[in-house]
C-alpha cells in the first residue's frame, strides 16, 4: 500500500480558490474556497470560508461553510457556522457553534 501523504498550509498562507488533496491536509491558514480531501485537520489559526468534503474532518479553527464527511470531530477551539452532514459527530466542550446537523447511515 502506498504511503499516505500530508499537505500542510501554515498560518502565513492565504489561498484564494478551491483545494483538492488526494490524501491528508492540515490547515492553519486562511482559505477562501472549497476543500476536498480524504482527511482534513484545521487548527486554531485557520479561517475557512467555503465547504469541506472529506471522509474525516477534525475542525479546530473558524469555518463558515458546510461540511460533508463520514466522521466530524469539532475541537474546543472550533468556531463553526454552517450545515454538517455526517455519519458520526463529536464535539469538545467549549466549541462555538451555529450549525444545523444531519446524521446519515
C-alpha positions in Angstrom: 0.0 0.0 0.0 1.2 3.5 -0.8 2.4 5.8 2.0 -0.2 8.5 2.9 1.0 12.0 2.0 0.2 15.0 4.1 0.0 18.6 2.8 0.4 21.4 5.4 -0.7 25.1 5.0 0.7 27.2 7.7 -0.7 30.4 9.3 1.1 32.8 7.0 -0.6 31.3 3.9 -3.7 32.7 2.1 -5.4 30.6 -0.5 -8.0 32.1 -2.9 -9.7 29.2 -4.6 -10.6 25.6 -4.2 -8.2 23.0 -2.8 -8.2 19.3 -3.8 -5.9 17.0 -1.9 -5.9 13.2 -2.5 -4.7 12.2 1.0 -4.5 14.3 4.1 -4.3 18.1 4.5 -3.6 20.1 7.7 -4.7 23.8 7.5 -3.7 26.6 9.9 -4.2 29.2 7.1 -6.8 31.4 5.6 -8.8 29.8 2.7 -11.5 31.3 0.6 -12.8 28.3 -1.4 -14.0 24.8 -1.1 -11.8 22.0 0.2 -12.0 18.3 -0.9 -9.6 15.8 0.8 -9.5 12.2 2.1 -8.8 13.7 5.6 -8.7 17.3 6.8 -7.5 18.8 10.1 -7.9 22.5 10.7 -6.0 24.3 13.6 -6.9 27.2 15.7 -5.5 29.9 13.4 -7.4 28.6 10.3 -10.1 30.8 8.8 -12.0 29.0 6.1 -14.9 30.4 4.0 -16.1 27.5 1.9 -17.4 24.0 2.0 -15.5 20.9 3.1 -15.9 17.4 1.7 -13.9 14.6 3.3 -14.0 11.2 4.9 -12.6 12.5 8.2 -12.7 16.2 9.3 -11.1 17.4 12.5 -12.1 21.1 12.9 -10.3 23.4 15.3 -10.5 26.8 13.6 -13.0 29.2 12.2 -15.2 27.8 9.4 -18.1 29.5 7.6 -19.5 26.8 5.3 -20.9 23.3 5.1 -19.1 20.1 6.0 -19.9 16.7 4.4 -17.8 13.9 6.0 -18.2 10.4 7.4 -16.6 11.5 10.7 -16.6 15.0 12.0 -14.6 15.9 15.2 -15.0 19.5 16.4 -12.3 20.7 18.8 -12.8 23.1 21.6 -11.1 25.8 19.5 -13.6 25.2 16.7 -15.9 28.1 15.6 -18.3 26.6 13.0 -21.1 28.3 11.2 -22.9 26.0 8.7 -24.6 22.7 8.0 -22.9 19.5 9.0 -23.8 16.2 7.3 -22.0 13.1 8.8 -22.2 9.5 10.0 -20.5 10.3 13.3 -20.1 13.7 15.1 -18.1 14.5 18.3 -17.9 18.0 19.8 -15.5 19.0 22.6 -16.8 21.3 25.3 -16.0 25.0 24.5 -16.6 24.9 20.8 -18.6 27.8 19.3 -21.3 26.5 17.0 -24.0 28.0 14.8 -24.9 24.8 12.9 -27.6 22.5 11.6 -26.6 18.9 11.5 -27.9 15.7 9.9 -26.6 12.2 10.6 -26.8 9.6 7.8 -26.3 5.8 7.9 
